[in-house]
Amino acid sequence: MNSMLLADFYKLSHRKMYPPGTTKVYSTWTPRGSRMAGVSEFVWFGLQAFIQRRLLGTLQDDFFAKDVDAICSEYARVVRHTLGEAEPETQHIRDLHELGYLPLRIRGLDEGTVVPLRTPVMTIENTEPRFFWLTNYVETLMSSELWQPSTSATIAHQFRKLYDKYALETVGDTGFCQFQGHDFSMRGMGCLDAATLSGLGHLTSFVGTDTVPAILAAESFYGANVESELVGTSVPATEHSVQCCYGDDDKYVHEIITRIHPTGIVSVVSDGYDFWDVINRVLPLLKPEILAREGKLVVRPDSGDPVKIVCGDPEATTEWERKGAVERLWDIFGGTTSAQGYRCLDPHIGLIYGDAITYERATKMLAALKAKGFASTNVVHGIGSFTYQYTTRDTFNMALKSTLAVRDGKEIHIFKTPKTDDGMKYSQRGRVVVERNESGAVTWRDGLSLTDHVPTNLLLDRFVDGQVMNQTTFAEVRKRVASAI
């Protein structure tokens, strides 16, 4: 696709609308607020992937490497028949193509940095006066690619803090928590790119995932290597087609744990017919085989109210529904008690719930388990597209806004302060810098000039005139996120 058309329509006309004498446009990318209750911090992530995927990939392959006459002809054809311009201008496109690189400077925080909301995480400006229009021209493409990985990374961070909190309280250790939030979202995301970028965001806080492309993306864009580090992992697992093809839950579970997967972790979906029959009848019959296996059988209920199924429903009519799945598994298989006084299921048996898990439901589930005297680590959550796709750019109010321009050689500090707004849309002014204060907390300052020297600025060059700078690794990203828990 013609790279000069990867934009909102109004971007095509802005070049001629800037005041005469404009030679520079400087803009900031900022998460301005939160639509998620209780979330006041933001995980910055995804810029390096965007630079490699789009600035060095799409624009190189589909613009600089293509015939300029063909590019301009296609651009003119589309503009002529959609905007009604009889003779669309294309000289600016030819000039950019002749230059041979994107004359942009992008600065950003280290990815994985967790910052207070309203902190600028990236800036972008043109480096060649002729191409002042390019700074905000790439906003559409940049915004569409950057909001989702950061949003998912921020949500994953909230889940990880939740798991760590309850794990410390009930077992005194957080080692299992990296597996406790498992990415189940791929099939429900907007497209393959959305699944991949969101899956990458999930992996900044967890290693459990069923989104295979996210692992490959971590290798491609962040230098990860599955041969030398744990980038992401999963386990063999059945689905309803497998269970229902057997038609007999006794044989189904027996075959899975004895013939097909006699060792290791294996997950069996268990609600194709009657989940409570599997718990109350089938598993007790197979208890000797389960306890004799070198590995864990993970039971997966997949329908009903997650909290009630796992933790029990006090108003239910049957004993097992009042107890819930975790307590029933304890009745059958037993286990140990942590030093903190909470019951942990025998390591040969476990439970995962992966349907309609939200942060609120996860919180209720872990709190209910603790109240019943069970460790939080008795359950794994499959976090799906309801959580990761049910978001938008406005979940954290992310926006690119211009804060400085140069006209006729003079700096102008520009800003947005709409009187009809509650303050969320107010932008910074002038050049911005991000620093750490004496206590190590991230803070920011605006109103600076382009020439002001600030050696403590955490916004570092990431892309300058077609060259990538100050790259990071996925392991480093994870370390930064983890340090903020």
Secondary structure as UniProt FT lines:
FT   HELIX           3..5
FT   HELIX           9..17
FT   TURN            20..21
FT   STRAND          22..31
FT   TURN            37..38
FT   STRAND          41..43
FT   HELIX           47..50
FT   HELIX           51..58
FT   HELIX           60..64
FT   HELIX           68..82
FT   HELIX           91..99
FT   STRAND          104..108
FT   TURN            111..112
FT   STRAND          114..116
FT   TURN            117..118
FT   STRAND          122..126
FT   HELIX           129..131
FT   TURN            132..133
FT   HELIX           134..137
FT   HELIX           139..170
FT   TURN            175..176
FT   HELIX           177..180
FT   STRAND          181..183
FT   HELIX           186..188
FT   HELIX           192..203
FT   TURN            204..205
FT   STRAND          208..209
FT   HELIX           212..222
FT   TURN            226..228
FT   HELIX           240..246
FT   HELIX           249..255
FT   HELIX           256..260
FT   STRAND          266..269
FT   HELIX           275..277
FT   HELIX           278..282
FT   HELIX           283..285
FT   HELIX           287..292
FT   STRAND          297..300
FT   HELIX           306..311
FT   TURN            314..315
FT   HELIX           319..323
FT   HELIX           325..333
FT   STRAND          335..337
FT   TURN            339..340
FT   STRAND          343..345
FT   TURN            347..348
FT   STRAND          349..353
FT   HELIX           359..371
FT   TURN            372..373
FT   HELIX           376..378
FT   STRAND          379..383
FT   HELIX           385..388
FT   HELIX           393..395
FT   TURN            396..397
FT   STRAND          398..407
FT   TURN            408..409
FT   STRAND          410..413
FT   TURN            419..420
FT   TURN            424..425
FT   STRAND          431..436
FT   TURN            438..439
FT   STRAND          442..448
FT   TURN            450..451
FT   TURN            455..456
FT   STRAND          460..464
FT   TURN            465..466
FT   STRAND          467..468
FT   HELIX           474..483
//
